[in-house]
Amino acid sequence: MENQYFTSDDIHVRNRAFLLGDAVKVSFFIRNAKLIMDEECYFFLMASMRKMRMNIPLSYTLEFFQTLFTQEIIERKGITDGIVNFQVMRNTDGITLAKSSVSYFYEVTEMQDVLAMHHRPLELDLIKEININNNLLNNIRVHSPENIYGGIYAQENDLDDVILLNPNKRIARATSGNLLFLEGDVIKVPKQSEGAYISPLLENFVTFLHKNNLADIQEHEIIAFESQKAEEIMLVSDEKGIFPVGKIRNKTFGNIRFTELTDNWRNSFS
């Protein structure tokens, strides 16, 4: 089914999101006709807007988004499971940019269960022609030419995604989300200071594992070679969902442990 699109007002070509990429994006999640992790996603949106020095409307409360998505998506469109990719754009109607109003645009991608791991393993590779910085703006979802370049590189080389490195040649993330590396009972996650995304979906997952003693979660500085040492690798994308990584170059990976862990996590929402 095609994605559903919604806007706060008419979208014009002369807007800063189109011309300059002056926008931030955050995902919300619908499961069994209910919003889940809505507080975490809302506070991440507020933090992202503050980092981009956007004027946050007084109407942008948690209750506003709960009502908006419940009425427009769940009740009116009948969508029971999916990811809402919500984008806030800066307008040019203020005395200064920081005082300009904002508009929003969002699309809904339907899927059977936003917390379920996709069945098809991904094939990735590291890309070294470009790297991404590791400042605070790289931790939020803003316009990223590196993601566009990496996505085209993946298509041209019959890959599903690519692994992006930071200037220190350490693993930051993939173009579409964060990576988790399983070795024994340890799950290594690249630090946000390395260029990884802030991800409510990932944080909820690793918090569940930690609280239930299901794995030893460790934030690490991960060199590129360590991707070949892992037993299993998983990609968590707030925008697209959860995927097992099946192959990086000549190394193949299983997904039994991560599948079991994500199943336990999903069941905790029932």
Secondary structure in CASP SS format (residue, H / E / C, confidence):
PFRMAT SS
TARGET T0000
AUTHOR 0000-0000-0000
METHOD secondary structure of the structure
MODEL  1
M C 1.00
E C 1.00
N C 1.00
Q E 1.00
Y E 1.00
F E 1.00
T E 1.00
S C 1.00
D C 1.00
D C 1.00
I C 1.00
H C 1.00
V C 1.00
R C 1.00
N C 1.00
R H 1.00
A H 1.00
F H 1.00
L H 1.00
L H 1.00
G C 1.00
D C 1.00
A E 1.00
V E 1.00
K E 1.00
V E 1.00
S E 1.00
F E 1.00
F E 1.00
I E 1.00
R E 1.00
N C 1.00
A C 1.00
K E 1.00
L E 1.00
I E 1.00
M C 1.00
D H 1.00
E H 1.00
E H 1.00
C H 1.00
Y H 1.00
F H 1.00
F H 1.00
L H 1.00
M H 1.00
A H 1.00
S H 1.00
M H 1.00
R H 1.00
K H 1.00
M C 1.00
R C 1.00
M C 1.00
N C 1.00
I C 1.00
P C 1.00
L C 1.00
S C 1.00
Y C 1.00
T C 1.00
L H 1.00
E H 1.00
F H 1.00
F H 1.00
Q H 1.00
T H 1.00
L H 1.00
F H 1.00
T H 1.00
Q H 1.00
E H 1.00
I H 1.00
I H 1.00
E H 1.00
R C 1.00
K C 1.00
G C 1.00
I C 1.00
T C 1.00
D C 1.00
G E 1.00
I E 1.00
V E 1.00
N E 1.00
F E 1.00
Q E 1.00
V E 1.00
M E 1.00
R E 1.00
N C 1.00
T C 1.00
D C 1.00
G C 1.00
I C 1.00
T C 1.00
L H 1.00
A H 1.00
K H 1.00
S C 1.00
S C 1.00
V E 1.00
S E 1.00
Y E 1.00
F E 1.00
Y E 1.00
E E 1.00
V E 1.00
T E 1.00
E E 1.00
M C 1.00
Q C 1.00
D C 1.00
V C 1.00
L C 1.00
A C 1.00
M E 1.00
H C 1.00
H C 1.00
R C 1.00
P C 1.00
L E 1.00
E E 1.00
L E 1.00
D E 1.00
L E 1.00
I E 1.00
K C 1.00
E C 1.00
I C 1.00
N C 1.00
I C 1.00
N C 1.00
N C 1.00
N C 1.00
L H 1.00
L H 1.00
N H 1.00
N H 1.00
I C 1.00
R E 1.00
V C 1.00
H C 1.00
S C 1.00
P H 1.00
E H 1.00
N H 1.00
I H 1.00
Y H 1.00
G H 1.00
G H 1.00
I H 1.00
Y H 1.00
A H 1.00
Q H 1.00
E H 1.00
N C 1.00
D C 1.00
L C 1.00
D C 1.00
D E 1.00
V E 1.00
I E 1.00
L E 1.00
L E 1.00
N C 1.00
P C 1.00
N C 1.00
K C 1.00
R E 1.00
I E 1.00
A E 1.00
R E 1.00
A E 1.00
T C 1.00
S C 1.00
G C 1.00
N E 1.00
L E 1.00
L E 1.00
F E 1.00
L E 1.00
E E 1.00
G C 1.00
D C 1.00
V E 1.00
I E 1.00
K E 1.00
V E 1.00
P E 1.00
K C 1.00
Q H 1.00
S H 1.00
E H 1.00
G C 1.00
A C 1.00
Y C 1.00
I C 1.00
S C 1.00
P H 1.00
L H 1.00
L H 1.00
E H 1.00
N H 1.00
F H 1.00
V H 1.00
T H 1.00
F H 1.00
L H 1.00
H H 1.00
K H 1.00
N C 1.00
N C 1.00
L C 1.00
A C 1.00
D E 1.00
I E 1.00
Q E 1.00
E E 1.00
H E 1.00
E C 1.00
I C 1.00
I E 1.00
A H 1.00
F H 1.00
E H 1.00
S H 1.00
Q H 1.00
K C 1.00
A C 1.00
E C 1.00
E E 1.00
I E 1.00
M E 1.00
L E 1.00
V E 1.00
S E 1.00
D C 1.00
E C 1.00
K C 1.00
G E 1.00
I E 1.00
F E 1.00
P E 1.00
V E 1.00
G E 1.00
K E 1.00
I E 1.00
R C 1.00
N C 1.00
K E 1.00
T E 1.00
F C 1.00
G E 1.00
N C 1.00
I H 1.00
R H 1.00
F H 1.00
T H 1.00
E H 1.00
L H 1.00
T H 1.00
D H 1.00
N H 1.00
W H 1.00
R H 1.00
N H 1.00
S C 1.00
F C 1.00
S C 1.00
END
